[in-house]
Amino acid sequence: MRKGYKALLAEAEAVIQTVPVTEALALHGDPGTVFVDLRDPREIQREGKIPGAFSCPRGMLEFWVDPESPYAKPVFQEEKRFVFYCASAWRSALATRTVQEMGLGNVAHLGGGFTAWKAAGGEVETVEKK
């Protein structure tokens, strides 16, 4: 193996912004900030999510962010700050680097992920199975 996940994470962390959970808690509810949940829908149903977060499964991210994609989502064309998160901040770190490379501005990821959010007493919204 030429480059493992640890090297990829280290490279991403060197060039992206990490929002500490205490700062994320203060940002929650700010109309200029969009929390983006990258977890699989089954994880969200099982664990809940940050209230108001936009759900974007990691496998669809590039297609939803790119305005030229037939799958583009309008939320990613808004002049907002995007805070990506997953369970433990691995997927979100890699995703943040990817969208930065695609040209999405004002993006960061939640340090420690949803696990840190819950541990810090962050509000959690229950999500029903569709």
Secondary structure, DSSP 8 states (H G I E B T S, - for coil): --S-HHHHHHHHHHHSEEE-HHHHHHHTT-TTEEEEE-S-HHHHHHH-B-TT-EE--GGGHHHHH-TTSTT--GGGGSS-EEEEE-SSSHHHHHHHHHHHHHT--SEEEETTHHHHHHHTT---B-----
